[in-house]
Amino acid sequence: MGAAPADDPYAWMEEIEGAKALEWARAENARSLPQLQNDPRYPGLYAEALTIATAKDRIPAVRLVGDGSLRDFWQDADHVRGVWRTTSLESYRTGKPEWRTILDLDALAKAENANWVWHGAACLEPEARLCLVELSNGGKDAAEVREFDAVDGKFVDGGFKIPEAKSNYAWVDRDTLIVGTEWVKGEVTASGYAYVLKTLKRGQPLSDAREVFRGQTKDVAVSPLVLREPDGTAAAVLAERALDFFNTEHNLLTDAGPVKLALPTRSTIQGYVAGRLIVSLEQDWPEKGFREGDLIDFDLAAVKADPAKLAASLVLRPTESQSIEQVATTRSRLVVALYENVKGQVLSFERKAGGWTSTKLDLPKDSSISIGSASEADDRMILNVTGFLTPPSQWLADAAAGAPERLAVMPERFDARDMKVEQFWATSKDGTKVPYFVVSKKDLKLDGSNPTLLYAYGGFLVSQTPAYAQTVGKLWLEKGGVYVVANIRGGGEFGPRWHNAGLKLNRMRVYDDFFAVSEDLIARKITSPKKLGIMGGSNGGLLMGVALTKRPELYNAVVIQVPLFDMIGYTHIGAGASWVGEYGDPAIPEERAMLMSYSPYQSLKAGQPYPKVFLETSTKDDRVHPAHARKAAARLKDLGYDYLYYENIDGGHAAAANLNERAMRQALEYAYLMQRLMD
């Protein structure tokens, strides 16, 4: 973990559950929460947020299982922790499905007297009967894993079990796992993740597992990847060695030991279908004539025969305005969600006569489209379609045949009849055109008086595609607010080039893009600094901190959610070391100078026109870590600024462990935004 700098007066706040730190957090909550919860609007906002969060007419996020049935994990007011359940496609089509419970997490938590939070289940395909269920105590990233029989609905006696850790694992076959975990105390990378892979046989104690791959402590993590034939047998087993967050060394595990594949490190193995290994490139590969953003493929048999000599062919090259957002494989098809100027479509590729041919699926235009689930047993998939003002709909599509069928549509959560969505482009400092979406009432007056909430993220190749604005619609748009989402660099909206443009020494481009969008909103008279508020979380919380310290005159409200803030100390806090590939390393002088130029914690100073900010974090966040928000608040206090602070004592990196807590957080945020921008 490393030590905090000796001159940091708030280093004690880095002890996540430290008595002094928690006492401080509780006192801050007691000071801040009444300022928002005593607002006459707060009870209404909380009730609206809770109604949306716990609504039973949401669309279940169903996944296709090999036997043709559907499964999902569901939370509502009666199942606050959630229930894992299953139904048939026929029953699901009726709109009133008959669900069978596989595992009730509320009942389990009660029986075991534990604060279980669901982290998902990895089932052995195609049968999907034997599953590795991951359970987190209170929402931490670290979790325990237990084998579960999804047909019998119970944990397997003497089955596979991995104690609490940040583990990764995969089925090789029904009696074999490949596992990365903290095999001996402290055997983790600087980022806190596993780097030693072992195969574990059924009935074997963990101490007898056989080592098959060992990375290094300076890696981010090592995780297993198993590529399967349609019948479920393993076609290849790989050790994915993450050198940093974006550079991965791909190693084929053979009987003779691991063999490194001669792939560029900025590449992602996306799947295996029709005998072909599918890979996306996040960097140019000039020796082979490929570019960043390309989707390429290899004959897996040839790769296994000679891993050092790779012969690739091009599957798809996006244009400058396009980006491959998602890749999935069904039994015989390759499926790609492709975006053009941040609007989605889905292509299905078929392999024949040594090449790929693609067909575009017939789905709603000007929408965000994501692949929710792709079957390994046949060519069916579940697709999700949404837009800012369009409630999500769920579609069943066959990648090999026929028109997609709409399975479900969510009822409207707010009245959007008098609203519109527009896309504008701002010009950044270096001349780059940056798109952003504006959601508002149709009769929006361009006089600078509109309370406006601007949201952005700008990092880690994560795209901000339009999504149904259910909570912001009810709590903000209906009440006369304007909502803006900026597609700044650092994200993946235009593929890897959009992300690569904002890395490390080029980080200021991300922030310049955000300021350009802010200034464009003001220039168009959509809003004015007095009426402009901004919100962002995690990497987006860092963006908020930079905006606060560099351009405070542009904003009157700043919601800083689970932020990174101390960019000089970040590598020794939480999982910070894993993000050096994004931000740079404070131990390298040139990169430290860049970090120092914008790190919000070090940049806070007296006598600035900072608006009263709202900082939010969670004690159980073992990813970013609450120390960042704690230290930011303490520094603001020292400098004499007024601010609000809320630390959810139980909640993980999403800052809410259950739906009631999420509704409370949202109500607090919009009460704050109304006080700052509407009053």
KEVORO-503836 format. One line per 5 residues: number of its first residue (from 1); for each residue y, z, x of C-alpha. Coordinates in steps of 0.1 Angstrom, whole numbers, padded with zeros to 4 digits, m for minus. Last residue first. Layout:
! KEVORO-503836
NUM> Y,Z,X ~ ...
//
This chain:
! KEVORO-503836
679> 0292,m0052,m0338 ~ 0271,m0083,m0334 ~ 0266,m0087,m0297 ~ 0262,m0053,m0281 ~ 0251,m0032,m0311
674> 0230,m0061,m0324 ~ 0213,m0066,m0291 ~ 0205,m0029,m0288 ~ 0190,m0028,m0323 ~ 0171,m0060,m0314
669> 0155,m0044,m0283 ~ 0147,m0011,m0299 ~ 0130,m0029,m0329 ~ 0109,m0049,m0304 ~ 0098,m0019,m0285
664> 0088,m0001,m0317 ~ 0069,m0031,m0330 ~ 0049,m0032,m0297 ~ 0042,0005,m0298 ~ 0028,0001,m0334
659> 0007,m0029,m0323 ~ m0011,m0012,m0294 ~ m0009,m0008,m0256 ~ 0027,m0019,m0254 ~ 0046,m0026,m0221
654> 0028,m0059,m0216 ~ 0020,m0046,m0181 ~ 0000,m0016,m0193 ~ 0010,0006,m0222 ~ 0009,0044,m0222
649> 0041,0063,m0212 ~ 0064,0037,m0227 ~ 0094,0040,m0205 ~ 0127,0033,m0222 ~ 0161,0032,m0205
644> 0196,0026,m0218 ~ 0227,0021,m0195 ~ 0261,0035,m0188 ~ 0273,0030,m0152 ~ 0284,0057,m0128
639> 0271,0044,m0095 ~ 0245,0071,m0094 ~ 0233,0063,m0129 ~ 0230,0026,m0121 ~ 0209,0036,m0090
634> 0186,0058,m0111 ~ 0182,0031,m0137 ~ 0172,0005,m0111 ~ 0148,0030,m0094 ~ 0130,0037,m0127
629> 0128,m0001,m0136 ~ 0113,m0009,m0102 ~ 0091,0022,m0101 ~ 0074,0012,m0133 ~ 0047,m0009,m0115
624> 0045,m0047,m0115 ~ 0007,m0047,m0119 ~ m0004,m0011,m0125 ~ 0017,m0009,m0156 ~ 0004,0023,m0172
619> 0038,0041,m0170 ~ 0055,0012,m0189 ~ 0089,m0003,m0185 ~ 0121,m0011,m0204 ~ 0157,m0013,m0191
614> 0186,m0019,m0216 ~ 0219,m0029,m0199 ~ 0255,m0017,m0207 ~ 0275,m0046,m0194 ~ 0283,m0048,m0157
609> 0319,m0055,m0149 ~ 0316,m0042,m0113 ~ 0333,m0012,m0098 ~ 0303,0003,m0080 ~ 0274,m0017,m0065
604> 0239,m0030,m0074 ~ 0228,m0056,m0048 ~ 0201,m0035,m0031 ~ 0182,m0031,m0064 ~ 0190,m0066,m0076
599> 0174,m0084,m0046 ~ 0196,m0115,m0044 ~ 0208,m0120,m0008 ~ 0183,m0094,0005 ~ 0155,m0117,m0006
594> 0169,m0146,0014 ~ 0175,m0124,0045 ~ 0140,m0111,0041 ~ 0126,m0146,0041 ~ 0143,m0155,0074
589> 0133,m0121,0090 ~ 0096,m0122,0079 ~ 0085,m0086,0068 ~ 0103,m0091,0035 ~ 0078,m0118,0026
584> 0086,m0147,0004 ~ 0092,m0149,m0034 ~ 0063,m0170,m0048 ~ 0037,m0169,m0021 ~ 0046,m0132,m0014
579> 0034,m0125,m0050 ~ 0001,m0108,m0042 ~ 0018,m0081,m0021 ~ 0035,m0068,m0052 ~ 0003,m0056,m0070
574> 0019,m0022,m0075 ~ 0046,m0014,m0050 ~ 0042,m0021,m0012 ~ 0052,m0058,m0014 ~ 0082,m0049,m0037
569> 0102,m0029,m0011 ~ 0128,m0056,m0002 ~ 0126,m0072,m0036 ~ 0135,m0040,m0055 ~ 0139,m0052,m0090
564> 0106,m0065,m0105 ~ 0110,m0059,m0142 ~ 0089,m0045,m0170 ~ 0116,m0058,m0195 ~ 0153,m0061,m0186
559> 0173,m0067,m0218 ~ 0209,m0077,m0208 ~ 0238,m0076,m0232 ~ 0275,m0087,m0227 ~ 0269,m0116,m0204
554> 0288,m0141,m0183 ~ 0310,m0116,m0164 ~ 0279,m0100,m0149 ~ 0272,m0131,m0128 ~ 0255,m0120,m0095
549> 0244,m0084,m0102 ~ 0234,m0087,m0139 ~ 0221,m0123,m0135 ~ 0199,m0112,m0105 ~ 0186,m0082,m0125
544> 0178,m0105,m0155 ~ 0159,m0129,m0132 ~ 0139,m0099,m0119 ~ 0131,m0091,m0155 ~ 0120,m0127,m0159
539> 0095,m0121,m0130 ~ 0084,m0092,m0152 ~ 0102,m0097,m0185 ~ 0134,m0115,m0196 ~ 0163,m0112,m0221
534> 0199,m0124,m0221 ~ 0229,m0116,m0244 ~ 0259,m0138,m0250 ~ 0285,m0128,m0275 ~ 0313,m0115,m0252
529> 0304,m0142,m0227 ~ 0310,m0169,m0253 ~ 0287,m0188,m0277 ~ 0278,m0222,m0290 ~ 0312,m0233,m0276
524> 0296,m0262,m0258 ~ 0311,m0248,m0226 ~ 0297,m0213,m0233 ~ 0261,m0227,m0239 ~ 0266,m0249,m0207
519> 0277,m0218,m0187 ~ 0245,m0200,m0196 ~ 0224,m0231,m0189 ~ 0240,m0235,m0155 ~ 0236,m0197,m0148
514> 0198,m0201,m0155 ~ 0195,m0232,m0133 ~ 0214,m0214,m0105 ~ 0189,m0185,m0108 ~ 0159,m0208,m0103
509> 0178,m0227,m0075 ~ 0184,m0194,m0057 ~ 0147,m0191,m0050 ~ 0147,m0220,m0025 ~ 0138,m0198,0005
504> 0107,m0185,m0014 ~ 0098,m0210,m0041 ~ 0121,m0227,m0066 ~ 0114,m0264,m0061 ~ 0076,m0257,m0060
499> 0076,m0248,m0097 ~ 0093,m0279,m0110 ~ 0072,m0300,m0085 ~ 0040,m0284,m0098 ~ 0044,m0299,m0133
494> 0075,m0307,m0152 ~ 0075,m0277,m0175 ~ 0056,m0256,m0149 ~ 0082,m0228,m0144 ~ 0100,m0220,m0111
489> 0127,m0243,m0123 ~ 0145,m0235,m0156 ~ 0132,m0244,m0191 ~ 0157,m0222,m0210 ~ 0149,m0208,m0244
484> 0179,m0201,m0267 ~ 0181,m0181,m0299 ~ 0212,m0179,m0321 ~ 0218,m0148,m0343 ~ 0229,m0149,m0380
479> 0206,m0122,m0394 ~ 0178,m0146,m0402 ~ 0179,m0157,m0365 ~ 0176,m0121,m0351 ~ 0149,m0098,m0365
474> 0130,m0123,m0387 ~ 0132,m0153,m0365 ~ 0130,m0133,m0332 ~ 0098,m0118,m0346 ~ 0083,m0151,m0358
469> 0097,m0175,m0333 ~ 0068,m0200,m0335 ~ 0063,m0212,m0299 ~ 0082,m0239,m0280 ~ 0069,m0243,m0244
464> 0082,m0219,m0217 ~ 0060,m0231,m0189 ~ 0045,m0207,m0163 ~ 0043,m0223,m0128 ~ 0046,m0188,m0112
459> 0083,m0185,m0121 ~ 0114,m0192,m0142 ~ 0111,m0167,m0171 ~ 0139,m0174,m0197 ~ 0154,m0161,m0229
454> 0190,m0165,m0241 ~ 0200,m0144,m0271 ~ 0232,m0156,m0288 ~ 0257,m0138,m0311 ~ 0278,m0168,m0323
449> 0316,m0166,m0319 ~ 0322,m0194,m0294 ~ 0338,m0217,m0320 ~ 0310,m0243,m0324 ~ 0301,m0232,m0360
444> 0264,m0234,m0367 ~ 0258,m0249,m0402 ~ 0221,m0257,m0395 ~ 0214,m0221,m0385 ~ 0202,m0217,m0349
439> 0174,m0225,m0324 ~ 0187,m0239,m0291 ~ 0162,m0254,m0266 ~ 0169,m0258,m0229 ~ 0165,m0287,m0204
434> 0176,m0286,m0168 ~ 0191,m0317,m0151 ~ 0192,m0312,m0113 ~ 0227,m0318,m0098 ~ 0223,m0292,m0070
429> 0244,m0266,m0089 ~ 0224,m0272,m0121 ~ 0234,m0297,m0149 ~ 0225,m0285,m0184 ~ 0203,m0304,m0208
424> 0202,m0299,m0246 ~ 0173,m0297,m0270 ~ 0180,m0288,m0307 ~ 0161,m0268,m0332 ~ 0174,m0263,m0368
419> 0177,m0236,m0394 ~ 0186,m0235,m0431 ~ 0150,m0237,m0444 ~ 0137,m0213,m0417 ~ 0131,m0183,m0439
414> 0111,m0159,m0418 ~ 0074,m0151,m0413 ~ 0061,m0183,m0428 ~ 0024,m0182,m0437 ~ 0000,m0191,m0408
409> m0019,m0223,m0410 ~ m0057,m0227,m0409 ~ m0086,m0251,m0403 ~ m0067,m0284,m0399 ~ m0092,m0311,m0392
404> m0088,m0334,m0362 ~ m0097,m0371,m0368 ~ m0130,m0384,m0357 ~ m0152,m0385,m0326 ~ m0158,m0375,m0290
399> m0133,m0347,m0284 ~ m0142,m0333,m0318 ~ m0112,m0314,m0332 ~ m0109,m0282,m0352 ~ m0072,m0274,m0358
394> m0052,m0242,m0360 ~ m0017,m0241,m0373 ~ 0012,m0220,m0360 ~ 0042,m0216,m0383 ~ 0069,m0242,m0376
389> 0104,m0230,m0368 ~ 0100,m0227,m0330 ~ 0070,m0250,m0329 ~ 0032,m0247,m0331 ~ m0002,m0263,m0328
384> m0033,m0245,m0316 ~ m0065,m0265,m0309 ~ m0101,m0254,m0313 ~ m0127,m0276,m0296 ~ m0158,m0296,m0304
379> m0177,m0317,m0279 ~ m0210,m0299,m0280 ~ m0227,m0269,m0264 ~ m0200,m0260,m0239 ~ m0174,m0257,m0267
374> m0137,m0258,m0259 ~ m0114,m0230,m0271 ~ m0077,m0225,m0277 ~ m0065,m0258,m0263 ~ m0027,m0257,m0266
369> m0002,m0279,m0285 ~ 0035,m0273,m0286 ~ 0050,m0296,m0312 ~ 0073,m0326,m0314 ~ 0045,m0346,m0330
364> 0016,m0332,m0352 ~ m0019,m0342,m0340 ~ m0039,m0375,m0338 ~ m0058,m0371,m0305 ~ m0049,m0395,m0277
359> m0079,m0415,m0263 ~ m0087,m0417,m0226 ~ m0111,m0439,m0205 ~ m0125,m0425,m0172 ~ m0144,m0445,m0146
354> m0178,m0452,m0130 ~ m0192,m0472,m0159 ~ m0184,m0444,m0184 ~ m0167,m0410,m0184 ~ m0148,m0401,m0215
349> m0113,m0386,m0215 ~ m0097,m0368,m0245 ~ m0059,m0366,m0245 ~ m0038,m0339,m0262 ~ m0001,m0340,m0269
344> 0028,m0317,m0264 ~ 0066,m0316,m0261 ~ 0084,m0300,m0231 ~ 0100,m0333,m0219 ~ 0065,m0349,m0221
339> 0036,m0324,m0221 ~ m0001,m0332,m0216 ~ m0029,m0310,m0229 ~ m0060,m0325,m0212 ~ m0096,m0327,m0223
334> m0126,m0339,m0202 ~ m0156,m0348,m0224 ~ m0194,m0344,m0223 ~ m0202,m0308,m0232 ~ m0166,m0298,m0235
329> m0141,m0295,m0206 ~ m0106,m0281,m0205 ~ m0074,m0289,m0187 ~ m0040,m0274,m0196 ~ m0003,m0280,m0191
324> m0004,m0314,m0173 ~ 0033,m0322,m0170 ~ 0054,m0352,m0179 ~ 0090,m0363,m0174 ~ 0084,m0375,m0138
319> 0052,m0393,m0149 ~ 0018,m0376,m0149 ~ m0010,m0391,m0127 ~ m0044,m0389,m0144 ~ m0081,m0393,m0133
314> m0076,m0404,m0097 ~ m0107,m0406,m0075 ~ m0119,m0383,m0047 ~ m0143,m0388,m0018 ~ m0148,m0355,0001
309> m0163,m0353,0035 ~ m0166,m0317,0046 ~ m0187,m0306,0016 ~ m0214,m0331,0024 ~ m0245,m0330,0001
304> m0228,m0305,m0023 ~ m0197,m0327,m0026 ~ m0219,m0358,m0032 ~ m0238,m0340,m0060 ~ m0204,m0329,m0075
299> m0191,m0365,m0077 ~ m0154,m0358,m0073 ~ m0123,m0358,m0096 ~ m0085,m0360,m0096 ~ m0056,m0347,m0118
294> m0023,m0354,m0100 ~ 0006,m0329,m0102 ~ 0014,m0330,m0065 ~ 0005,m0365,m0053 ~ m0026,m0383,m0040
289> m0030,m0410,m0013 ~ m0061,m0394,0003 ~ m0044,m0385,0036 ~ m0012,m0378,0017 ~ m0026,m0349,m0004
284> 0006,m0338,m0021 ~ 0007,m0303,m0036 ~ m0003,m0285,m0068 ~ m0033,m0308,m0072 ~ m0057,m0305,m0102
279> m0095,m0307,m0096 ~ m0124,m0318,m0119 ~ m0159,m0318,m0103 ~ m0178,m0346,m0119 ~ m0215,m0347,m0130
274> m0204,m0355,m0166 ~ m0183,m0323,m0167 ~ m0172,m0296,m0143 ~ m0140,m0276,m0145 ~ m0104,m0271,m0135
269> m0108,m0264,m0098 ~ m0072,m0257,m0087 ~ m0054,m0271,m0057 ~ m0028,m0258,m0033 ~ m0053,m0251,m0006
264> m0059,m0288,0000 ~ m0096,m0296,m0004 ~ m0121,m0298,0025 ~ m0146,m0275,0008 ~ m0155,m0245,0029
259> m0192,m0238,0032 ~ m0206,m0203,0024 ~ m0242,m0194,0035 ~ m0274,m0213,0042 ~ m0286,m0209,0006
254> m0253,m0224,m0004 ~ m0220,m0209,m0017 ~ m0193,m0236,m0019 ~ m0160,m0222,m0007 ~ m0126,m0232,m0021
249> m0096,m0218,m0002 ~ m0068,m0210,m0025 ~ m0030,m0212,m0020 ~ m0009,m0203,m0051 ~ m0009,m0165,m0053
244> m0017,m0160,m0016 ~ m0049,m0167,0004 ~ m0068,m0167,m0029 ~ m0105,m0172,m0018 ~ m0124,m0188,m0046
239> m0161,m0183,m0039 ~ m0181,m0210,m0055 ~ m0214,m0213,m0073 ~ m0227,m0248,m0083 ~ m0247,m0265,m0111
234> m0256,m0231,m0126 ~ m0280,m0236,m0156 ~ m0263,m0233,m0190 ~ m0279,m0262,m0207 ~ m0247,m0283,m0205
229> m0247,m0279,m0167 ~ m0226,m0250,m0154 ~ m0199,m0244,m0127 ~ m0198,m0208,m0116 ~ m0166,m0195,m0100
224> m0165,m0162,m0081 ~ m0133,m0143,m0071 ~ m0117,m0134,m0038 ~ m0083,m0116,m0039 ~ m0048,m0117,m0026
219> m0059,m0123,0010 ~ m0045,m0099,0037 ~ m0076,m0077,0034 ~ m0098,m0106,0044 ~ m0125,m0126,0026
214> m0162,m0118,0025 ~ m0189,m0139,0008 ~ m0226,m0136,m0002 ~ m0232,m0098,0001 ~ m0264,m0086,m0016
209> m0262,m0058,m0042 ~ m0283,m0028,m0033 ~ m0255,m0002,m0035 ~ m0246,m0015,m0070 ~ m0281,m0003,m0082
204> m0304,m0032,m0092 ~ m0318,m0033,m0127 ~ m0307,m0069,m0132 ~ m0297,m0085,m0099 ~ m0263,m0082,m0083
199> m0249,m0110,m0061 ~ m0221,m0098,m0038 ~ m0185,m0109,m0033 ~ m0161,m0090,m0010 ~ m0123,m0095,m0015
194> m0115,m0073,m0045 ~ m0079,m0067,m0056 ~ m0053,m0041,m0047 ~ m0026,m0064,m0034 ~ m0032,m0053,0002
189> m0068,m0063,m0004 ~ m0095,m0039,m0015 ~ m0123,m0019,0001 ~ m0104,0014,m0004 ~ m0134,0033,m0018
184> m0166,0012,m0012 ~ m0177,m0017,m0034 ~ m0141,m0022,m0049 ~ m0152,m0052,m0069 ~ m0161,m0089,m0066
179> m0193,m0097,m0085 ~ m0219,m0125,m0088 ~ m0242,m0117,m0116 ~ m0280,m0123,m0119 ~ m0306,m0117,m0146
174> m0294,m0140,m0173 ~ m0282,m0166,m0148 ~ m0252,m0169,m0124 ~ m0229,m0149,m0147 ~ m0194,m0143,m0134
169> m0174,m0114,m0119 ~ m0139,m0102,m0111 ~ m0130,m0066,m0106 ~ m0098,m0046,m0106 ~ m0117,m0013,m0107
164> m0134,0011,m0131 ~ m0172,0011,m0126 ~ m0193,m0021,m0130 ~ m0223,m0020,m0153 ~ m0252,m0044,m0159
159> m0278,m0032,m0184 ~ m0299,0000,m0183 ~ m0299,m0001,m0221 ~ m0277,m0031,m0232 ~ m0246,m0020,m0251
154> m0250,m0026,m0288 ~ m0243,m0052,m0315 ~ m0278,m0066,m0316 ~ m0265,m0102,m0315 ~ m0236,m0096,m0291
149> m0258,m0077,m0266 ~ m0234,m0059,m0243 ~ m0232,m0054,m0205 ~ m0205,m0030,m0193 ~ m0174,m0036,m0173
144> m0148,m0009,m0163 ~ m0111,m0017,m0160 ~ m0082,m0018,m0135 ~ m0053,m0039,m0150 ~ m0042,m0008,m0169
139> m0040,m0008,m0207 ~ m0048,0028,m0215 ~ m0083,0029,m0201 ~ m0093,m0007,m0198 ~ m0126,m0021,m0212
134> m0143,m0053,m0200 ~ m0174,m0065,m0220 ~ m0199,m0085,m0200 ~ m0218,m0105,m0226 ~ m0254,m0114,m0233
129> m0257,m0134,m0265 ~ m0234,m0163,m0256 ~ m0263,m0188,m0260 ~ m0244,m0216,m0241 ~ m0232,m0197,m0221
124> m0235,m0162,m0207 ~ m0206,m0142,m0222 ~ m0175,m0129,m0205 ~ m0158,m0104,m0229 ~ m0122,m0095,m0232
119> m0098,m0069,m0218 ~ m0098,m0046,m0249 ~ m0079,m0013,m0245 ~ m0099,0019,m0246 ~ m0081,0053,m0248
114> m0112,0074,m0244 ~ m0129,0101,m0265 ~ m0162,0083,m0262 ~ m0170,0082,m0300 ~ m0133,0078,m0309
109> m0128,0050,m0284 ~ m0160,0033,m0296 ~ m0149,0036,m0333 ~ m0115,0021,m0325 ~ m0131,m0006,m0304
104> m0155,m0018,m0331 ~ m0180,m0042,m0315 ~ m0199,m0071,m0330 ~ m0185,m0068,m0365 ~ m0197,m0094,m0390
99> m0169,m0113,m0407 ~ m0172,m0131,m0441 ~ m0144,m0157,m0440 ~ m0117,m0160,m0467 ~ m0100,m0193,m0457
94> m0131,m0212,m0469 ~ m0134,m0230,m0435 ~ m0143,m0197,m0418 ~ m0174,m0193,m0439 ~ m0186,m0228,m0429
89> m0177,m0222,m0393 ~ m0198,m0191,m0393 ~ m0184,m0156,m0386 ~ m0180,m0132,m0357 ~ m0163,m0100,m0347
84> m0147,m0080,m0319 ~ m0126,m0052,m0335 ~ m0092,m0039,m0324 ~ m0074,m0009,m0309 ~ m0052,m0006,m0341
79> m0080,m0017,m0364 ~ m0066,m0006,m0398 ~ m0030,m0017,m0391 ~ m0043,m0049,m0375 ~ m0061,m0060,m0343
74> m0087,m0088,m0341 ~ m0109,m0101,m0313 ~ m0125,m0134,m0322 ~ m0158,m0152,m0326 ~ m0169,m0184,m0342
69> m0204,m0198,m0348 ~ m0218,m0231,m0336 ~ m0247,m0216,m0316 ~ m0228,m0222,m0283 ~ m0198,m0201,m0294
64> m0164,m0216,m0304 ~ m0135,m0192,m0300 ~ m0113,m0178,m0328 ~ m0078,m0166,m0323 ~ m0075,m0154,m0359
59> m0045,m0169,m0377 ~ m0023,m0141,m0389 ~ m0028,m0132,m0426 ~ m0036,m0096,m0418 ~ m0001,m0088,m0407
54> 0000,m0059,m0381 ~ 0026,m0073,m0357 ~ 0047,m0090,m0385 ~ 0048,m0060,m0407 ~ 0055,m0038,m0377
49> 0085,m0059,m0366 ~ 0099,m0058,m0401 ~ 0095,m0021,m0405 ~ 0110,m0015,m0370 ~ 0140,m0036,m0378
44> 0145,m0018,m0411 ~ 0143,0016,m0395 ~ 0167,0005,m0367 ~ 0195,m0009,m0388 ~ 0211,0026,m0394
39> 0213,0031,m0356 ~ 0198,0065,m0350 ~ 0168,0048,m0332 ~ 0191,0030,m0308 ~ 0212,0058,m0293
34> 0184,0082,m0302 ~ 0161,0064,m0277 ~ 0184,0067,m0247 ~ 0187,0104,m0238 ~ 0152,0115,m0248
29> 0137,0084,m0231 ~ 0157,0093,m0199 ~ 0144,0129,m0201 ~ 0108,0116,m0205 ~ 0112,0092,m0175
24> 0126,0120,m0153 ~ 0097,0143,m0162 ~ 0073,0114,m0155 ~ 0088,0109,m0121 ~ 0087,0146,m0112
19> 0051,0149,m0123 ~ 0040,0118,m0104 ~ 0020,0094,m0127 ~ 0032,0061,m0109 ~ 0043,0077,m0076
14> 0069,0051,m0068 ~ 0096,0073,m0083 ~ 0095,0095,m0052 ~ 0110,0065,m0032 ~ 0142,0071,m0050
9> 0164,0081,m0021 ~ 0153,0049,m0002 ~ 0163,0054,0035 ~ 0127,0060,0047 ~ 0116,0026,0033
4> 0085,0031,0010 ~ 0052,0032,0028 ~ 0024,0006,0029 ~ 0000,0000,0000
//
